[in-house]
Amino acid sequence: MFSKHHLIPVTLGSHSTSYHGMFGSFPDGMAEFNGKSDSLFFNDGVRRIDFVLVYEDEDMKEIDKNRTFQKRKVSASLMKMGMELEAARSVVDEKLLFVKVHMPWDVLCTYAEVLHIKLPIQPNDLCTTSSPFNFLSCITKHFYPSEDLIAKETEYFTAPFEKDRLEYFYVKDRDLFFTPSMRSRMAYYILSRAPYEVRGNIKKFGVTKLLDGGVYKAAYPLHDCRFNVRSKEDECPNERYLLYNEWAHPKSFYKMQPLDLIRKYYGEKIGIYFAWLGFYTAMLALAAIVGLGCFIYGYTTQETSTWSKEVCDPLIGGNIVMCPQCDKECTYWRLNSTCESSKKLCIFDNYGTLVFAVFMAIWVTVFLEFWKRYQAELEYEWDTVEFLEQEEQPRPEYEAKCNHERINPVTRAKEKVPYTACGRCIRVSLGIGTVLFWIVLILASVVAIIVYRLAVFFSFSTRLQSDLKELEPFKEYVTAQMATSVTASIISFVVIMVLNILYERVAIWITDFELPRTKTDYENSLTLKMFLFQFVNYYSSCFYIAFAKGKVVGYPGQPVYLLGKYRNEECDPGGCLIELTTQLTVIMGGKAIWNNIQEVLLPWMKNLIFRYCTRVGSEKVIPRWEQDYQLQPIGKLGLFYEYLEMVIQFGFVTLFVASFPLAPVLALVNNLFEIRVDAWKIVTQFRRMVPEKAQDIGAWQPILQGVAILAVASNVSDDMIPRLVYYWSFSVYPYGDHSSHTMQGYINNTLSVFDIQDFSNKSRPLQTPYWFNNSTTCRYRDFRYPPGHHRQYEYSIYYWHVIAAKMAFIIVVEHIVYLTKFVLSYVIPDVPYTVREQIKREKYLSQVILHETNLKLVTKRLKPTMNDNNTFLL
């Protein structure tokens, strides 16, 4: 098996000698454009264009000798490696030159072996099992791409290509044996390793660095046609046109995705992303239905909810006087002033949300288990089962820094590495330290927002409790907590976006400094750094509201102060759930709007402006390579931000779903648009990506599993568990005066009592309302013994019962989740039986066809032969 991965010299192609004009300003080697706007070939109409380089002609401006020298060296290196080049001047801008790159057959065969590309050896002869739902095909066919346009591809058994055994591969047509995506991938591999400068032990190579330095303006593979017009060229498969009409066009929003064509055109990495996104969206449908049912149940029962009616009842909530929520300036207030927010709270906090929390804990487990199974099917179908072990090569940036020698622990041979063990330790430690520093910076911003909440709450409380007539219309609908929560959520969102922009640059710089060996290692390292930061950045404020706010506030006579100055804020008597819902709505909604502006609107505007500035007369025909140059380039991180966006959304859907049952519904609607918007974006607005192999979704898989585990604990309802304890407490430990399963008296019996004589001078209110003159006590939200009790103001037994119930809930749900996972793993294996059989068949054929031929040759050579004396010679 070929194991080399460095530059491989190949005999110069017969057509290359005519392009020595590449080294200068193309006085003789410039090719005339043949006038075909969708041509994918050199001007001879025979050699396919596998890649395009774009740069500015130095003769059209002040000459940069170093850049000219670097371009000449790259061109010489490419031709030395067997690539064939053809240059063409821009139709729109005469300063621009396009260098078309073609890979001859021998070069393709050589690098297909270097990259261990798996190619067909025999059509798949295993019978595929028919679906039990074939009788519904007359209905379901309308939800799939048209088979008349996108035909089902023939399935083959494949094996890693070997040039010396070409006759054993299924080669029907040499021009079609290597797909355009394979050719582009091999061309990019060569371009990323073409040397352009050597100084002593330092070797500089790769078109990527020249792109960063501005030597080249762009480098990209070609789209095969325009997205909205079918090409008239006979050799063009029009795959981009088919993808637009059957996938990216808004009229196809209801159709399943043509994943095989996506993978064929853009590569496995793009294909696996859209496969995961489609699978996640389909699974969200069930969660959305249950969540919507939970929301409807809460909405219809908000008027009949016992605790909500008690809050709004003038004889109950109207007679309950609540203690001030800030020092001195705040005054006493009646509980029924929160009637409207209490009704809204019942929509999101009811018995249904508790059931929904358990359901989502099971749902996330089922989702991850079934995704692993579906991913295993795609790994086989797309020939990535053994990708990591065979195909992935070191990054050019890694190879360029390999100046140290070490003994390979596997082969015991000497190999070059870019750093020693000590150097690697320093690099990793610096990366960890940087991430921790930024996480601390996020936590500092969260503390700053908490201080803002405390200060603003104080201001809103004093104003809303004043007698200003201008505020009378708002008092019924707006509370101090609500106003504080909304403004703090908006500020928090702005801080999140700003920190994201700053940290992104730092994370990329640190990952570049660590110098991971392969592209997968690089992406996994960056993914971990970015997600840790994003996790804290997006979720810290939500975790504060869900688990910290209102928990460490003391009691009115002895409140707890933040930084010794700001009194910790309390929740509404109904809890902090409505504030958490507000926070989630602002962040999820704002994030979706911002992402669509950044990912869709900006590229579209840039393309529109570029086309306007470079418009030409209607008589001029713009060639395919120049049409693609006018599109937007794909960022270096490619799909990273798409995955990050969806995983952050996955966190919102699973971590806080008990607080916001509509999260799966909003996520489902967003994702239905996201799939088509992403498809429209990459098909119509961006240059064609360099196809890349990918076996799975990478580091995102363990991240999803970690979020799923955390979701079990985070969905314990802070307010529903105390209500359940109260509901069932009559037969275990009597609370209040209820003697049966009822919520009657919950509000009155679960608000603690405080004697106003126990106020400290620091917190005693300066004013009291006229209706409070004869009162001696006020109520506050906590589970503490009343004044006069021998343990007054200490936590009551009810508090400890609630804590025990929460722990029991976590343990029970956790065991349900793990039992579900165990049963699914046992009943439904990760790799389907049919896929396992096909993998075995493929390995068998690979062994027979590609390896037993060598065994036969060796056996033939070792057969004994007879000499003239009839004696055997070996």
Secondary structure, DSSP 8 states (H G I E B T S, - for coil): -----S-------TTGGGGGGGGTT-TTTB----S-TT--B-TTSSSB--EEEEEE-GGGSS--HHHHHHHHHHHHHHHHTT-EEEEEE-SS-TTEEEEEEE--HHHHHHHHHHTT-EEEEEE--S-----TTGGGHHHHGGGS--TTTS-----EEEEE--GGGGGGS--S-HHHHS-HHHHHHHHHHHHTT-EEEEETTEEEE-HHHHHHTTSSSEEE---SS-SSS----TT---HHHHHIIIIISGGGTTS---HHHHHHHH-HHHHHHHHHHHHHHHHHHHHHHHHHHHHHHHHHHTTT-HHHHHHH-TTTGGG-EE--SSSSS---EEGGGGHHHHHHHHHHSSHHHHHHHHHHHHHHHHHHHHHHHHHHHHHHHTT-TTHHHHT--B-HHHHHT--EEEE-TTT--EEEESS-HHHHHHHHHHHHHHHHHHHHHHHHHHHHHHHHHHHHHHHHHHHHTS--GGGHHHHTT--HHHHHHHHHHHHHHHHHHHHHHHHHHHHHHHHHHH--SBHHHHHHHHHHHHHHHHHHHHHHHHHIIIIITTTS-EETTEE-EETTTEE----BTTBSHHHHHHHHHHHHHHHHHHHHIIIIIHHHHHHHHHHHHT---TT----HHHHHHTSB---TTTTHHHHHHHHHHHHHHHHSTTT-TTHHHHHHHHHHHHHHHHHHIIIIIB--------SS-TTHHHHHHHHHHHHHHHT--TTHHHHHHHHHGGGTS--TT--SS--TTHHHHHEEEEEGGG--TTTS-S---GGGTT--EEEEES-B--TTSTTTTSB-HHHHHHHHHHHHHHHHHHHHHHHHHHHHHHHS-SS-HHHHHHHHHHHHHHIIIIIHHHHHHHHHHHS-EE-TTS-EE-
